[in-house]
Each structure stands twice: as C-alpha cells, then as structure tokens.
Amino acid sequence: MSANQIVRIVAGFFIMASLAAAHFAGQIDMSKLSWLWFTAFVGANLFQSGFTRFCPLDSLLHRLGFRESTGIGCA
C-alpha cells in the first residue's frame, strides 16, 4: 500500500468520523438533507479510493490531459 493510498484512507475516515461525532453529539442534524451530505460523500470517496484506487476526479483530470504527480510533495 502506497503512502498516497494511506493518506486517502485516513483523510476520508477523519472526515466521516468528525461528521458522525458532530451528529451524535447533537451539533449537526444529518437526518435532514443539507450540504453536509456532500462532505460525507467526499469523505466516503476518499476512503474507498484508498482501497480501490478508483477516484472519479482522477479519471476526469486524466481525460482532460493532466499528468500524474511525480511523487514529490504532500499527498
């Protein structure tokens, strides 16, 4: 497993965990449709892409002609 995959998994987990913690602490209401569901989608996508290596944004950027990263820098 690469460092990039681990970063995606951890980042996605923390996004979803923070939303769940805020919901169960009564700070946010995830039972109603809101922009927080978009945040949950991003977190879930990050998490799954760490395991499956499939990311819709990666695919879109590749089709638009962007190159792969050189591995230098953060994430």
PyMOL commands that set and color helices and strands:
alter all, ss='L'
color gray80, all
select helices_A, chain A and resi 3-24+36-52+56-63
alter helices_A, ss='H'
color red, helices_A
deselect
rebuild
show_as cartoon
